[in-house]
Amino acid sequence: MTAFNDSTVGNPDALRADMVRALRDQDAITSSRVADAFAAVPRHLFAPDAPSEIAYDLHRTVPVKKDEHGLDISVMSAAHLQAVMLEQLGAGPGMRVLEIGSGGVNAAYLQELVGPDGEVTTVDIDRDIIDRARLCLDNAGYTQVKTALGDGEIGVPDGAPYDRIIVTAAAWDIPPSWISGLTGNGRLVVPLTLRGTTRSIAFDRDGEGLVSDSYRLARFVPMQGEGAAKERKALLRDGVAVQTDDERVPLNTKALNHALGTPRREFWSGAAYDLPDELELYLTLHLSSPARLHASKAVVDSGLLDASTLLGVPALVSEDSIAYRTRRENEDTGGFESGVVAHGLQAEALADEYLKLLRRWAQNHRRRGAATIKFLPGPDPSTLPQNTVLKRHGIVAVSWH
């Protein structure tokens, strides 16, 4: 959480100034343009039902709407994540920008970035959300921002082409409208989900496709409408679940639950554990049968599964066995050593594959930004290159350097 002193409590201007300083200190804001935008927008007016201290907290989201099960389907994203994505976007004066997934405050930041000669359009599929965004924008003085009701999968063709498109919900795919809606040198920033792992990727247009400029850790509520993903999920036991969007991955609930009841086996790589977000992306795209393993705090506290599963960890699964990443202290590897916990009859075989990947990453790719991510629309699935993820509208191809 952001640290506030007594003089800032209940004072939005002081809270906003503290937020900007903290975002700079954490390198979420790296440019004066984004800093000026965050300093100008009265963020608390976009979260009128939340205390100002929460609205200006760097890492807190503000719920906007929940579904019938009480799960968030729309939130005001945390300031830290918004700042990171706006730095990725690189919007400047006079640009035309489309925001897909509306909340209001991000559109206000965008209007500050493009200035009076630029144009910002924000679209959302939910009438309640877009009406709320319109009201908040007007109350905060951003009447110039255009709001539209519609499915983000289609975009807003009437305003195209856009210099920049930013998506503020986790997208499983990149529809043709997003690429065709960009100028020839336009940029798309999208939290793209790859086998259950989401990264905010800044894509530059590359002919008919896209190539990454940068990627950052991100967590978002999923898109609705035509762009919604249909992931497979299996509850193995109370507090333990696996999920995957890869149809080739077996999810035999009974057999995997039985595997968890067998003794855990630990295998150690002798390789350094570092930069978990980079390692996670590498593992997700290289494991032969990947899923994401989640466990509750109660399950972790019981000792059944390691703490790496609390936020989800890349797992390798077979019909009757499961393996996932762990770590232990080891000064010989720079502080921590990566390893594998495996359960089931195929524990050793799964661990062997996993360990090879841990060693390869540590030896060849242990740094930030080692991946280049491309989106190639509409290829023949029979000719997929290695390290690719098949989507409805194309493939995501990742190379590591």
Number of C-alpha atoms within 10 A of each C-alpha: 10 16 12 15 10 7 9 17 13 12 12 19 16 14 25 24 17 21 25 24 14 18 22 18 11 12 13 22 24 15 12 10 19 25 22 14 20 27 18 15 21 20 25 22 19 25 22 11 12 13 14 20 22 18 28 27 22 25 14 18 18 19 16 18 14 12 9 6 6 8 11 15 17 24 20 21 24 18 24 23 23 21 25 21 26 21 18 22 26 17 24 19 16 15 20 24 31 30 25 28 26 30 28 29 26 27 27 27 26 30 28 23 25 21 16 12 10 19 20 26 22 31 25 24 19 18 12 12 21 22 18 16 23 21 16 23 23 13 12 18 12 20 14 15 19 15 22 18 17 19 19 26 21 16 23 23 12 7 14 17 20 26 22 25 28 26 23 26 24 25 26 24 24 23 20 17 15 25 26 16 23 22 15 16 12 20 29 27 25 28 28 26 21 22 21 20 23 21 21 27 24 28 25 23 21 17 11 13 17 22 22 20 18 20 25 18 16 20 18 20 16 19 25 19 13 11 19 14 16 9 13 14 15 17 16 20 15 10 13 20 20 23 22 24 19 17 10 10 18 16 22 16 18 14 17 24 21 16 22 20 12 13 11 16 14 17 18 18 20 17 22 25 25 18 12 12 14 20 20 15 18 23 20 22 20 16 18 17 18 28 30 23 26 23 24 17 16 13 19 17 11 9 10 15 23 19 19 18 23 17 12 19 25 28 27 26 29 21 17 21 24 26 29 26 25 20 19 13 13 15 10 11 14 12 12 17 21 23 24 24 23 29 26 25 15 17 24 19 12 26 26 15 15 26 20 12 18 24 19 13 20 19 11 11 17 18 14 13 14 15 19 15 21 21 25 20 19 15 12 9 12 6 7 14 12 11 16 18 18 18 18 12 15 20 22 23 19 19 13 13 9
